[in-house]
Amino acid sequence: MMQPYISINPDLFTKNAGATLSIDLNAIIKNYDLLNNKTKMARCGAVVKANAYGLGMLPVARALQKTECKNFFVAYLDEGIALRSILGNEYAIYVLNGFYPYDAKTFINYNLTPVLNDLKQVKLWVQICKDANFNYPAALQFDTGMSRFGIDINDLRIIQDESISPFIPTLTISHLACADDLNHSLNLIQLQRFKAFIHHFPSVPASLSASSGIFLGENWHFDLTRPGAALYGINPVPGHKNPMYPVVTLRSKILQLREIPKGATVGYGATFTADKALKLAIVSTGYADGFFRSLSNKICVKHIDHPDIPLPVIGRISMDCLCINISPLANKKVMIDDEIEIIGLNCPIETIANAANTIGYEILTALGNRYRRIYN
Ligand SMILES: *Cc1c(COP(=O)(O)O)cnc(C)c1O
């Protein structure tokens, strides 16, 4: 069997790691149930691409096996192979990014379902099915507004002219571009385009919505939904209260305590100058751990014993550590080895994402590989 490239070795960085990443698998299960219950007519699938958004495909997929989830989505063939070895054969695994001609056999061997994303892929898959006289499962994607993957209405005509028998897709899909903005006009336009498209495949289940699309309402649900981010606790309705259970906690340790006089500068580039004497702590997370350098001087973290007191990250974030101003803790006892919350209930992913001018998705998928990982 081909070796999947994703290997999880929880023993690699254990008690000697600088920081601990805790992933609440129960919260992922609760998030699945919440999303599944929200879509009465549709089944809920799960997107576990990019190593389950950085949280670990193996433990996440195993947790989701305790739910009603029967349909999984990954981006690449290798991820599909890895997931097949985790899940066994009774689950559908869709590979969103399509397939290369030379990969067709591997898809079939591992019982993976490609999402056919252009006319060439459709024609090739049809030929494979014709040659084998077998309708190998494949999803058909329609481009309704992303201009990324999927056939357009002209392609559809060509397919119909050439008669795609015996090929019938097992799923029709499209992807929403602006679902995180409930009022965006493209949501309705894409819905209408999708309906016009699936009209040609009346007996085939349809799938339009990822995490945010589920919250647009029943019209967007169709037969199968494809949430990723919301399963992992990311807010699917930005600007509104996050309905999801939090999944990720990242705690780092204090490596060193220091006091600096007024006028001292902190870190590379001397981007921070103390305007008075300060107490600092050096903390064991850096940009190599996915805590972006662009967050320098822009974000606060919390001492776990004093979660209500924001501690500013000052100076540039280094590769392996960052510096925080602990003067706001005043006379409270702070020691080497104390834990600092970087991500968690008191330091929401959304706040970090906003400060880094990005989205929670990028914060999660950037999480480094040298944390001690705890699944509970
Ligand atoms: C990544 C992806 C999803 C999941 O999106 P979320 O916003 O994380 O829920 C669903 N469908 C497609 C096609 C994707 O690429």
The ligand as a Gaussian input file, in Angstrom:
#p B3LYP/6-31G(d) Opt

LIG

0 1
 C      -12.626000      23.946000       1.643000
 C      -13.901000      23.685000       0.977000
 C      -15.057000      23.469000       1.730000
 C      -15.113000      23.714000       3.219000
 O      -15.220000      25.093000       3.420000
 P      -15.431000      25.732000       4.885000
 O      -15.640000      27.163000       4.605000
 O      -14.171000      25.456000       5.631000
 O      -16.599000      25.069000       5.495000
 C      -16.216000      23.079000       1.068000
 N      -16.231000      22.953000      -0.278000
 C      -15.149000      23.182000      -1.043000
 C      -15.249000      23.023000      -2.513000
 C      -13.954000      23.571000      -0.454000
 O      -12.880000      23.823000      -1.199000

